[in-house]
Amino acid sequence: MRPDDWHLTEDVGDFLARAGDFLRSRPGPHVMQLTWAERVRARGAKAFGTDAPVFGVLERAGEVHGTFFRLPPRGIGLSPLTPAQAGSLAARLAALGHSLPRVSADHATATAFAEAWQRHTGATPRLHDTRLRLYRLGTLTPPEPLPAGRGRVLGEQDLEQVMFWCGEFAKAVGEAVSIDAGSWAGTRFADKRYTLWETPDGTPVSIAGMNPLIGGQIQVDIVYTPARLRGHGYAGAVTAEVSRAALAAGARDVVLFADLSNPTSNALYQRLGYRTLTDWAAYDFTHDARPRSKART
């Protein structure tokens, strides 16, 4: 693959016209590509703090082999790529003068790109502390017995409660995001449908969200139970409730990410019927003060 085989565009419509069928052919590994392209299409890039999104499609002889997306100043997200494909993208972006704070993708792809980016730019990659595993639902197996209570779908009238729970989740996982009425529309949380698990007296104890149906697939995101309430089966109950709702909404595939450092949540999702699809990784890039040599193309 040559660097100039990558077609770059700021037009999400052009990106989806070129790569949409390719992305939908394997929606699981392409979940982030599909999700962010749809967010930009639906809400515009300005909603996420950038005027210049960048999308890329690797094409040869009319066939798509890979994609990427970036919403500056965020990092770059990649579809699964071979080392040669990742290297050709690194060469192209380095030659164009791009500066990247991070890359995220399946572990093999992220590693291949990080190594290539270091070769072309001198940037030092550091594997991010949080390692994720992407799961896809097989046969849903709800917990038995369920904890006392019920799931309640939250609506527009529950926005204050939704923002509170999303804010608590963001703090728990270390996301630096402001969640209030003014910033809500520009967050990744705004396009989800949320379900609370409530005890019989109506006390909320756990929340799960799901993204819209995209390419026949729904991603379950987020799942959160306050630390003081864990160990009672609430997360399993609300995740099963949302997973069932995703299937009822027509999803052929239901996926979710789990933090590999949390064996409890990984075991829970496996008991519910989720099976490993791939491991996910992110590398942060730092640059020293020395002038870098011109990237070779």
Secondary structure, DSSP 8 states (H G I E B T S, - for coil): --GGGEEEES-HHHHHHHHHHHHHHSTTTTHHHHHHHHHHHHH-GGGGT-S--EEEEEEETTEEEEEEEE-TTS-EEE----HHHHHHHHHHHHHTT---SEEEEEHHHHHHHHHHHHHHH--EEEE-S--EEEEEE-S----SS--SSEEEE--GGGHHHHHHHHHHHHHHHT-----STTTGGGSTTTT-EEEEEE-TT--EEEEEEE---BTTEEEEEEEE--GGGTTSSHHHHHHHHHHHHHHHTT-SEEEEEEETT-HHHHHHHHHHTEEEEEEEEEEEEE--SS-------
